[in-house]
């Protein structure tokens, strides 16, 4: 009986070496101004080989196959400083991580003013606050125009553009308006350092016409005059109930009516 010997060889690769991961684009602390962000990287593994790649920015992530080198993110929902993290896994479960910080600035500066959308007043001299509460990339220039013609305020900060919140006190005088218009407007434009702009327009109605009173007030069925009016007070209380009526009209509306009753 012949003895036969069989040999079975198995190779075991023990890989404890981490793969390589490097984010090439964008760069650390770069400012991002586009809604679509292309992230590019270099990754490889010299032992067991790459398995998968995870790339993420904030809470947006994507799993890529081992030979991917880029991914495009829609970052329209992001603002401010964000971390981009690249995690590369090899076949043995080892991983490499690279991370950078970028500043997302997709929008122009944010501002508000104390002017409502419509101001109705009888004094054409108006003062209001302008607050730039979020300069984002930086405020380069401010322009305020009345009635689309006269620029009442303009400043260009140049190299000393504003990167922290600030406020201004703005004055409009009666000489700033276009006299041919009834309804005036104030347009505020804030520019950032790459000429993106945020615009707000406010309307101003200057009403210097008094309301019209169509007749003297009615006290029940009695027309009151400007002299002394004698009203008889009855001992029966229910007979002393009167309606006071006055008819007033105004081109732009009556805001309120003061009623003063003086009796002796």
Secondary structure, 3 states (H helix, E strand, C coil): CCCCCCCCCCCCCCCCCCCEEEEEECCCCCEECCCEEEEEEEEECCCCCEEEEEEEECCEEEEEECCCCEEEEECCCCCEEEEEEEEEEECCCCEEEEEEEEEECCCCCEEEECCCCEEEECCCCEEEEEEEEECCCCEEEEEEEECCCEEEEEEECHHHCECCCEEEEEEECHHHCCCCCCEEEEEEEEEECCCCEEEEEEEEEECCCCCEECCCCEECCEECCCCCCCCCCCCCHHHHCCCEECCEECCCCCCCCCCCCCCC
